[in-house]
Structure formats: structure tokens, C-alpha cells
């Protein structure tokens, strides 16, 4: 029974880390994909332009992702959202 508990704990930690959002990866994608050509830091602090909640932030990143044909998986999008939230918004997801 102890072995089963250890295996279960290991799998939870392993898969949790595997699917965890990665702000560092999100920052790399954001910079590499040239997002800064349209979005300087003032974009995220301007009351008229910034996302009002976490869901809207996801929708905004998706809108940019599709309009620019950036080749990101949903997990990549989540990492970029996590980076922007950590850096600028501080929403509770």
C-alpha cells in the first residue's frame, strides 16, 4: 500500500509539472513572436485597452494569435497568458 501511495504521489507531481503554466516560456514566446511590435507595456496598463479579467485576457491573446497566424498550441497560449498575468495583470485565474 505504501508503494501505491508513493507511485500515486510521483505521478501527480510529474503530470502537474508537465502541464503547469510556464511564465518564462510565455515570455520567450511573446518576445520571439514579435508581440512587442503592437503591444508595448503601456498597452497593458491603459484602462481603455487592457483586459478586465482573466477570461478576457485569454480571449485577447487568442485574438492576436489567430489574426497574426502565430503557430502556437493552446498550451503555448496559456503560457503567454500566464506571463502577461504575472507581469501586468495579477488576476486570480
Protein Blocks (a to p, Z undefined) as FASTA:
>chain_A
ZZmmmmmmmmmmmmmmmmpccfklmmmmmmmnommmmmcfklmmmmklmcfbfklmmmmm
mmmmmmnopacdfklmmmmmmmmmmmmnopaZZ
